[in-house]
Amino acid sequence: MTKDVLFASSGISRIMALPWAGAFRTRAAGQVSQLLAANVAGAALSAISAPLIARLYSPKDVGEFALFTAFAGMLTPVFTLRYETAVILPKSDEEAAGVFVFLERLAIGLLLALSLAVYLAPENIFRRAGYESLYPWRVAAVCGGFFTAMILGLNACLNRAQRYGAMSGAKLLQNGGYLLLVVTLGWCGLHHGQMLGSLAAGTLTVLWLKASLPKRPANTAWSESWQLAKKHADAPAFLFPTTMVDTFTKQLPIFLITSWFSTEMAGNFSVAWRMVFLPAGLFGAAVSQVFFQRFARAWPDRREARRILFKTWATLALPALVPCVIVMLSGPALFAWVLGEKWRAAGVLASVIAPMTFFVFMSSPTSSALVAVGGQKYTPIFGLTTLIYRPACLWAGWHFHSLSLGLVLLTMAEVVQILAYNGLVLAKTAGASRE
């Protein structure tokens, strides 16, 4: 959870604590629960449809789509420079609307510039890096990143207007529309159905969100937009670099595995990663919301904060351990049975990274604790170390011609980082006195 989200969450908590906000609290809680339910429903729908999609597309098809989404994901923060966070902060709706107008103009301008740049890029650059499958879809990937960026900006507007129902509908439309299109196109034998489905679902979601805005933002003058951009320059100055490092480190394995091994291995890795971390995605969002609220309310009572922390870990221990052990012991057979024999190699990779899932499942819902105790200054250090050890581990696997070895090293490094992160939280909460 990023610092801007935590800041907004703490601000909302203070507003909700006001005596006159009782009825509003009840309604808002129901709307937020609706949004959370939409997120969980989307994840559950993805899990249910995964075996069908896996049988319609080959590991190579999935690897090409993983490279497509990684490239689009890398560009998403570039389109907004994190100005979507500034939409929620202004006190006046007029200023917030002006910020969004600037964000929209910025995104459209960058869409044109980046589309032209990748269109003119020589095919040889992509081929040398091992990304020849991305070349025909390079402009489409830029559009995919643009749609995701616009969804973030429009969701910020709806979040400010407390239109959580519209946000929930958009989430269901995006997930449901994508899955319906992917299954239909795959059934028709289109190997690139995942790309087409992603682009179509992104377009429909943007149109839905724009139609759901309370009112169309006024056509702010360019000079006024630029003044608002300078006023909220903290977003590109501080949040954007951190987000880019985080995004880069998340997408880097797909780029490196495609380049150093093969597109097919990238597809196997993508499916393995997505399936083993699915339980964390289903439960993590719900648990993190409750944990942060209780932990922030307890702090700076260190004893109570540690009690909440350990209680949360104890609650998550068994749900984290069971899938981890199952995948470790029977990953190849399980993947071959559920997804099809062609995904047995993905099961091998899943069994290698399974130990990491235990620690991620335990730690991810409580990761906001470090920010709550004032440890924000340490987060860039963790981001920098991730940027170093992830490519180093995969390079070792490439050097010894074994992706499994690279993933073993990566798992060990991730576990060490998670332990260090939570060790810092425990150090910050050591003692029993109230500050």
N, C-alpha and C positions, 0 to 999 in steps of 0.2 A: 504494500500500500504506500503510495507516494505521499510526500509531505503536503502537497496541496490538497489532496483528498482528506488527509488527517486534519488539516487546518479547517477545512469546510465542515467535517464531521463534528469537531469540537465546537465550532460556532453554532451549528444546528442544535447540538446538545444544550448549549447555554440558553438558546431561544426557547427550546422546548421546556426548560425548567421554570419558565415564568408562570405565575399563578393563573393568568388569564388564558393560558394556551391549552387548557385541558381538552376541550372539544377538538381543537386543531391537532393535538398530539394523537388522539384516537384515530382521526381520519388519516393523518400523515402516516401513522404506523401501519394502517391497513394498506395504504398505497405502496409504501416501501416493501411491505410483505408481498404484495402483488408483483412488484418488480423482481424481488428475490425469487419468487416462485417461477416467474418467466425464465430467469437465468437457469434455475435448476431443471425446469422442463426442457429447455434447450439442450442442456448437457445430457439429460436422460434420453432425449430423442436421438441425439448423436450416438449414444451408446447402443441404443436398440437397433439403429440402422447400420451400425458399423459392419456387422457380418455380411449384410446384403451388398453394401458398397465395396467391401473387400473382394467379393466374388465377381463384381462387375468390372473392376479395374485391376490391372497388374501392378506389381511393385514398381516397375518402371513408370507407369502412368502416375502413381502416387508420388514417386520421387520427382517427376517433372512438376507436379502441382505443388509439392513442398517447396521447390526452388522458386516457383512463381509467387507463392504467398510470402516466402522469406524476403524476396526482393520488394514486393509491395509493402510488407511490414516495415522494412528498413526506411522506406520513403514516407510513411505515414506521418511521423513527427515533423518532417521537413515541411509538409504542407501547412501546418498550423503554427509552427514554432512555439507550441504549447500555449497559444493565446486562448484556447478553449477554457483554460483554467481562469482566465481573467473575465470571462463572461459572467461568472457567478458572483464575483467579489464586489462590483460597484453597488452603491446604495440606490441609485436611480436606474429605472428600467431603460431610460433613454440612453444612458451611457453604456449599459450592458448591450443594448441593441447596436450601438455604434461600434463597439468592440467586435461584435459578431460580423457586422458588415465588412470591417477591415479584414477579419479572418477569411471571409468568403472571397473577397477580392484577392487577397494574398494567395489562397489556395488555387484559384482559377489561373492567376498569373503564373504560378509555379507549375501548374499542370501543363500549360502550353509550352513553357520553357523546357521542362524535363522531358516531355513527350518528343519535342524536336531534337533534344540532345541524344536521347537513346535511339531515336529513329536514324539519326545520322551516324551513330557509332558503328565502326566497321565490324562485320561479322567475325573477323579474325580474332578480335579481343575476346569475344564470348567463347569462341572455339578453343583458344589457348587455355582459358581458365577451366574448360570442361563444361561450360554452360551453353553448349550449342542448342539444347532443347529450349532454352529460355529466349533465344534470339527472335523467333517468329512472334513471341508473346510479350516482347519487351515493352511496347507501348501499352498493351492491355494491362500489364502489371503496374505500370505507372497510374493508369486509371483506377485500378483496384486500390492502390494506396490512397488516391484522392477520395474515393468513395468512403473508405474507412475514416479518413480525416474529417470529412463533412459529417459523418454520423456522430463523431465525437463532439464536434461543434454544435450540431443541432440538439444532441442530448443534453449538452450544457445549458442551452436555452430552455429546454423543457424542464430540466431539473430546477432551474431558477424559478420557473412558473409553476412548479410542483405538478406538472402533468405526467405523473408516474404511470397512469394508465396508458397514455400514448407511448411512453417509453417501453412499457411491457409489450404492447402490441407490436412495436417495431422489432423488438427482440425476437418475438415468436415468428414474425414475418420473415426476418432475415434467416433464422435457423431453419424454419419449416420450408420456406421457399427454396433455400439452397438445397436441402436434402431432397425435396421433391424433384427439382430440376436435375440434380446429379444422378439420382436413381433412374429417372426417365431417359436421360441422355445416355447413361451407361447401358441401359436396357436396349437402346437403339444401336449400340455398338460404337458410340463416339468416344474415342480414347481421351479426348480433351474436355469431356463433359464437366469435370470439376472446375476448370477455369471458367467455362461459359456460365455454369451455375453460380459461381462466386460473383462474377460481374453482374449478372442479371439480378441476383438477390441484393447486391449492394445498391444497384440503381433503384430498385423498388423501395428499399428501406429509406434511402435519401428522400424520395418523393413522398413517402408516408410521413416522415418526420417534418418535412417542410409544410405539408398540408395540416399537420397537427399543431403548428405554432399558433399561439393565441392571436397574434396579429403579425402581418408582414413587417419586418424592420424597415424603418424609414430609409430613404436613399440618401445616406449621409454624404456630405461633400468630402472630396478627397483630402482637402486640407484638414478637416475636422477628424477624419479617420486617422490621418498620420499623427495628429496631436494625441489622440487616444492611444495609438500604438506606442508612442514615446512615454506616455503616462504609465502604461502597464508594461514597460520594458523589462521588468524583473522576470517575466515569463520566459522570453527568449534568452535572457542573460544567465539565469540560474537553473530553471527547470529544464530547458531544452537540452543543454549539454548532458545533464544527468540522464535524461530520458534516452538520448541517442546512444550513450554508452550501454545502458541497460538493454535497449532494443538490439543493438549490434551484437552484444554477447549472447542474447537469446537466439538470434537467427544464425549466428556464426557456424554452429555445428552442421547445419544443412549445407551451407556453402562449402565448408571444408570437406565433408564426407562426399559430396558430389564431385568435387575437384580431385580429391586424393584417392577415392575408391571408385564409385560409380553412381549413376542415377538410381539404379535398382537398389543399391545398398542404402541410399538416402531415403528411398521409399520405405524400405524395411525399418530403418531407424525411426522415421516419422510415425509409422503406425505403432511401433513398439513404445515409443515415448508417449504418444497420445493415449494409448490404452492403459499403460501402467499408472499414469498420473490422473486417470479419469476419476477414481474415487476421491482424490484430493480436491479435484475441481468441483465435484458434487457437494462435498461436505465443507470444504474450506471456506467458501463465501459466507455460508450461514453461521459457522462457528466464529469467524473473524469479526463479524458485525457485533455479535453478543460479547465476545471477549474484549474488544476495544472499548466498548461502552462501559463495561464493568471495571476494566483495568484503569481507564482514565479517571473514572469516578473515585476509585480507591487511592490512586496516587495523589500525594506523596507519602501515604501510609505504607512504608516499605514492607512491613510484615503482611498486611492484607494483600498488597500487590503480588508478593511472592506466593501467597496462598492461592490466589486466583490463577497465577501462572502454572503452578504445579498441579492444581486441580484440573486445569484444561489439558495439560499433558497426560495426566492419568486417564482422563476420559477418552482421549484420542488413541491411547496406546494399543488397545486390543483391535479397534477397527483399522489401525495402521499396520499392525503385525500380520493379521490374517492374509490379506491379499499379497503382501510382500512374500510370505513363506510359500504360498500357493504358486506364485509366478516363478520364484527361485527354483522350486522343486520340479515343476512340470510346465515351464513356459513353452518349449517347442511343441509338445503334444497338445497343450491347451490352445495355442494359437492355430495349429493345424486343424483342430476339431471345430473351433468357433469360427475362424475366418477362412479356412480352406488350406489345403496342403501347400499351396504356393507361398503361404505366409509362415512356414515353419522357421525360416531364417530370422524373421522378425521376432519369433518366440525365443530364439537363442539370445538375441540382443536384449530382449525384455528381461530374461532371467539374469543377465549381467547387471543391468541398471536397477533391478528390483530393490536391492538394499537401500539405494538412494531414496526410493519412494517412502520408506518408513520414516526417515528423518524429515523429508519434505512434508509429509502428511502431518507429522507432529509439530513442526516448526512454523510452517507457512501461516496458519491461522493466528499465531501469536507474534508474528513478525513486527506488528505495529507497536509492540512494547518498547522497542529501542527508541522510537521517536517520542513516545509518550513520556519516557524518563529523561528526555533531553539529549539523546545520543545521536542526533542527526549528523553531527560533524564526522562521524565514523563511517557513514554509509558510502561516501566516495571511495574509501579505502577498500571496502568489500567489492565495489564495482570494478575497481582497477585490478584487484587480484583475480577476479573472474575473467577479465579480459586477457590476462596472462596465462592462467592455467588451462583454460578450455582449449585454445589452439595448441598449447604445448602437449597436452595429453593426446589429442587426436593426431598430432604430428608423430608422436612416439608410436602410435598404432600404425600409421602409414609407413614409418621407417622400418618397422618389423613385420609389415604386411599382414596386420591383424587388427581389424576394427574392434573386435572383442577386447583385445588388450587395451586399446585406446579408451574404450568405455569403462573398463575396470579401473584404470587410472583416473578417469574423469569422475567416476563414482566416489572413489576414495577422496579426491580433492574436494568434491562438493560436500561430502560428509564432514570433512575437517572444517570447511568454511561455515557450515551450519552450526557445528559445535562451538566454533569461535564466536559466532554471532550471538548465540544464546548464552555463552559464557560471559560475554560483555553485559548482556541484560541482567544476568544474575549478579554480576559485580556491582552494577548500578543500583540494584535493589537490596544489596547486602545491608544488614542492620535492621533494627526494629523501631527506630525513632521516626517521628513525623517531622519533615523539614518545615 
